[in-house]
């Protein structure tokens, strides 16, 4: 008796020549029977023949999986995967949340990002997702990533670390002047987080015009001897409120005059949003439909969908390969004070059959891989590669736009793992990977 899909070897002996009922003329016969069957072999010696028969019973056996370590090095593990049983169809193997399904068994190379959670090896029969069998494999010590060592940089005696004491801005030139305390005689560098990279403090620190027009607080940071200061939040909105930008703050915009605004009859009601996607062969058109909102002059309705479009006043945008779940947002923003009196969200589910739900973008200069998504861990595991020396910012936010964690890294040509803390609550978080000129957004689900 053998399991469906299992091979069996039959061997005949005691004669000079052999002939099997399958037509084979060797002493040994290898079979993979799909059903119970009877096989016979005739042996002949000096013209004298004899025949023997054997019935092989074939039955469905439970799918089983085993895995053993073949090769082990820091940050990488090669596992040999063996599967038996099942419905007789080919096997597919994956490392849960790390590697995709692969239509083979045998050696499987798995990147290792931390040394705490054990690996889950999965196997299933192709086309039968409910047949998944799991194998828990603790991470051996030899595969744990090498610890990152930081060599302290000697500082001059009797000095405090360099910190930002205050900041001011010229509203006409948008040049920011940063005052500091502590530090030593080493060169000082300064930057505006998510706007500029570090530059010598002797150079003017100029705020981008589009960011300046938003009148929102910005974050400043200085660096000395390779050590970053604490982040300093600088709110210049009251100081520069009277400066005219594009559009001019004296412009009067009434919500009922905007083509994408809520119907005039609904203003004064709570703001709600619905959305639809007109699916096409390679994407579709995403449309936003606001309802209600504050009855205020000088406000506009703006729309956003993570990974599809940033904030825009257009209520229709193009989408390539729609996601099974598309998050959409609407807000009503005052053009003079930049306040947001109303904001809400709407989730569009299963708009099309498949896809990624993002507009085509130019080459970003970097590549991002998420290890484990959805995840129940406290941290997001991120593998990042890009142009050597390219400065990148990694930011985790919730759906209300609140920053949960962030860090600046320098890209390398090979993939390098990083960790960013997620919020304590389960739900959807957004990972933004941003260079000076471009950015990508990914959705992370914490269970």
N, C-alpha and C positions, 0 to 999 in steps of 0.2 A: 504494500500500500504506500502510495506517494501522494504528496500534495500537488494540487493543480499548479502547473508552471515549474515544477521541480524536475531536474534531470535525474536519470537513473542509468547505470551501466549494467549490461548483461554480458556474461562471459561463458562460452562453451569450451569444453575440453574433452580429450579422449579420442579424437579422430584426426585424420590428416587434412581434410578439407571440410568447409562448412558452408551452408546456404541458409540464410534466414528468410522468414516469410516476407520481410521488407525488401528482399532482393540483395541485401548485403552479403558478402562472401568472406568476411573476416571472423576471427574467433570472438572478438569483442564487439559490442553494439551499444552506442549511446543514444538514449531516447529522451524526449520531453513530451510525454503523452498528454493530450488534452481531454481524454476520456478513458474509462476503463476499457482495456483491450487485451486480447490473447495473442502472444507471439510464439512462433515455432522456429526450430533450427534443425536441419538435417546434417548429420556428420557422416562422412564416408571414409573408409580405410580399405584399400585393396579390393575395391568393388563391393564391399559390404557396407550397407547404409543403415542408420538408425535415426529416429526423430524424437525430439523432446519439445514439450510445450510449457508455457508459463503465462498465467493471467496476472496482469498488473492492475490493481484497483487504484483509481484516481479519485481523490476527494478534495473539496475546498478546505483549506486550512487557514487559521487566523494569520493575518499579516504580522510579521515580527521583524524586529530591527536590532542590530548590534553595531557598535562603533568602538574603534580602538585608535589610539594615537599612533601615527606613523612618524611624524616629524614635528618638532617643537622648537620655537625660537621666540624671543621677545616680540610681542605684537602680532604673532601669526601662529596658527596651529593647523597641521594637516592631519585629517582624520580619515581612516578607512571605514567605509559604511557598507554593511552587508544586510540584505533583506531576503526573507523567505515568506512563502505563503501568499495569501491574497487571492484575487480572482483570475490570475494568470496573465493579466495585462502588464506591460512594462512598468518599472518603478520610476518614481521621481523623488529626488532628495533635496532638502534645503536646510540651512541653518536659520532658525526662526528669527526674523527681524534683521538678518545680516546678509544672507545670500539668497538669490532667487531660486525658484524651483529649477532643478537640472535633471534632464531625462537620462540619468545614469546612476549607478552605484559605484563604489570604489573610492579612490582618494578624493577628498573634499577639503580645499584650503579655505580657512576661515580667518578673517582679521579679528584681532582681540583688542578691545578698546578699554577694558577695565579688568580688574582682578577679583570682582565681588560676585556678580551674578553668574551662575552656571550657564553653559550653552545648552540649547534645546535643538537636537537633531530631529528632523521630521522626515518621514517616508510615506508615500501614498501610491496607490495604483493610478496610472495615468487616466484622467477623465472621471475619477471617482473621488471627489474631495472629501467625502465623509469617511473614507478609509484611512485617514491620517493616523499614524502611530508615532509617539514621541519617545525620545531617548534622552535622558538628562545626563550631561557630561560635565562634571566639575572642571574648571580651568586649572590645568597643572601649573606649578610654580614657574616652569621654564617658559611659559607663554605669556606671563604677566608683563605688561609694558614696563620698560625701564623707568625708574623714577626720574623726574626732572630735577636737576640740581641747579641751584642758584648760587653763584659766587658773589658774596657781598662786595660792593665797591667801597674802597676806603674813602672816607670823607675827612675833611679837615677837622681838627679837634675843636670841641666846644661850640659846635654849630648845630642848629636845629634843621630838620628836613625843610626843603623849599616848599612853601605853600602860597596860595593866592590869598592876598589880603583884601583885594577889592578890584573893581574894574569901572571904566567909564567909556563912553562912545561919542564920537563926533557924528551927529545925525546927518550932516551934509555929506561927509566923505565916507561914512560907515567904518571908520578906523577905530578899533578898540584898543584902549590902553590898559594894560594889566599891571597892577602893583603887587609885589610879593614880599614875604618875610622869610627869614631863615636862609638856608643854603650856604654856598661858599663862592669862591671866585671862579669856579668852572663855568663854561658856557651854558646859557639857559635857552631852552626851546619852548615854544608855546603853540597852542592850537585851539580851534573851535571844534568840539566833538561832532562827528558826522558831517562836517562842512569842509574843514581843511586838515591837512596832515601837519605834523610837527614842523615848525620853521624857526630859524634863529630869532630871538627876541629883539634883535636889532632891526628886523624887517617889519614893516607895517602889517598889522593883523587886520585884514579887511573882511567884513561880513558880506556874504553873497547877497545881491540885491533882492532875489526872490525870498530868501530867508528873512531878510530885514523887513520886507513888506508884510510878513505874517505877524509881526509884533508879538512873538512868543518868546519866553525865556530860552536862552541858549546855555550850553555847558562849556566851560573853559577848563583847560588843564595845562600845567607847565611841567617841564622835565629837566632834570640836571643829573649828570653822571649816569644816565640810563634809567633813573628812577622817576616814575610818574607821581605827581602830586595828587591829592584828593581832588575830585571834580568840584568846580565852583559854578553855581548857577547864577547867571546874570540876567536880570529882567530890565530891559531898556525901554519897555513899552510906554511908560508914563513920561520918560524923558524925551522920546522922539515921537510922541503921538501927533504933534502938529505938522510933521514933515509930510509933504505930498509925495505919494508914490503912485505907481500904476496898478490898478485904477486909482484916480485921485480920491482922497477921502471926502471931498466935497461933493462927489457925485451922488445923486439920490437914486436909489434903485428900489422900487416897490416890488414886493414878492409877486404880485399878480401880473407883473409885466414880463416875468421870466417864462420862456416857453416850456421849460421842464418843471415848473413849480406845481405845487398842489392845486387842485381846482379851487377857484376863489371861494366857492360856497363852503368849502371844508375848513378854511383857515379859522383858527380859534379852537379847533378840536385837537386832541392828542395826535402827535405825529406818528404815522404808521407808514409801512413800505411794503410793496409787493414787487416781484420781478418775474420776467419770463425770458426764455431763450428760444429764438427761432433757429432750430438746428439745420445745419447745412452739411454737405459732404465732408468738409474739412474744418468745421467749426460752427459758427453761428453769430447772431446778433443778440447781445444781452440788453434788455430794456428795463429801466427803472420806473416805477410808478408810485410817487409819493402821495400821501393823503393827510390833510390836516397840517398843523404847525402853527407857529406864532404869527399873529397879524402885526407885522412890524415893517417899517420902511427900512431901506438900506441893508436888506438881508437877501441872501441867495440860497438856493438849495444846491447842495453838492453831493456827489455820489462816489462810492468807492467799492471795489471788490478785490480782496487780497490776491495777488498773483495774476490779476487780470488788468486792473487799472488803478492808479492813484486817485486822489480826490479830483473830481472834474465836475463842471456844470453841465456837461452833456449827459442826457439821459439814455443814450444808446452808444454801446461800444462793441467792437469786434472781439470775438473769442475764437481761439484755435483749439480744437479737441477738448470739448467741455468736460469738466470734472463731474463725477457722480454727485458731489455736493459742492455748491457754490455759495459762499457767504457774500452778502451784499449789505451796504451801509448807506444811510442818508443822514445828512445833517443840515441844519439851517444856521448859516454863519452871518454875523453882522460885519459888514465891510469896513465900518469905522472903528469899532472897538475890538473886532476880531473874536468876540464872544460867540459861543455856540448855545443858543437858548433851547435847542431841541436836537436830539439825535436818536436814531433807532437802527435796528438791523433786521434782516430777513434772510432765511436760509432756503435756497432753491435746491430741491432734491431730485436726482435722476433726470436732469433735463435732456440728456442724450444718452446713447448707449455706452460710450467709453471715452477716454481721453484724459488730458492733463489739465485743461481749463486755464491755460495761460496764453497771452498774446505772444506772437513771435518776437524775440528780442535779439539784438546784436550779440556778438561774442562778448561775454562778460569779462573774459580774462581769468575766470576762476571756475572751479567745478566743486559741487557740494554733494555729499552723500550722507543720509541719515541712517544710523544704525539702530534699528528697533523703533518702529512707528506703526501702530500705537505703542505706548510704553507706560509702565507703571513706576518707573524709576524717578528719583528726585531730579535727575539731570538728563538733558538731551545729549546724546552721543553723536558727534558731528565729525565727519572726515572731510578735509578740505585740501584742495590742490590748486595751484595757479601759477602765474608768472612769478619767477623768483624775485623776492624783494617787494612785491606788490602789497601795500598796506590795506588791510581789510578790517571792517568793524562787524562784529556779530552781536545782534540784539534780539532778545526774547521779550515779546510784549504779549499782553492779554488782548482780548477782542475790544476792550475799551481804550486801547492805545497806551496803557500804563506799562512802563518798562519794568520787567522782572529781573533781568540780568543782562550784562553786556561785557564785551572785552574787545581789545584791539589785538590783531595778530598780523604777522608778516607771512605771506604765502610762500610756499616752496613748490618745486616742480612735481614732487611726489606727494601722495596723500598723507596727511598728518592728522591724528585724532585730537579733538578738543571736547571739553565738557562745558555746558552752560546750564545754570540752575533754572528749573521750571517752577511755576507757582505751586503752592501746597495743595490747592484744590484740583480735582479732576476737571477736564474740559479741554477746549481748543486753545492753543497758543500759536503765535506766529513767530517764525524765525526769519529775520532779515539779515542777509549777507550783503554788505555794501562796500564798494570801493569809492574813490573820490568822485567818479563820474557815473557809475552804474550800480544797480542793486537787483537782487532776486529775493523773493519771499516764498516761504514754505510753511505749510500747515502741520503742526504737531498735535497729536491727540494724546492726552494723558488720561489713563484709566484709573 
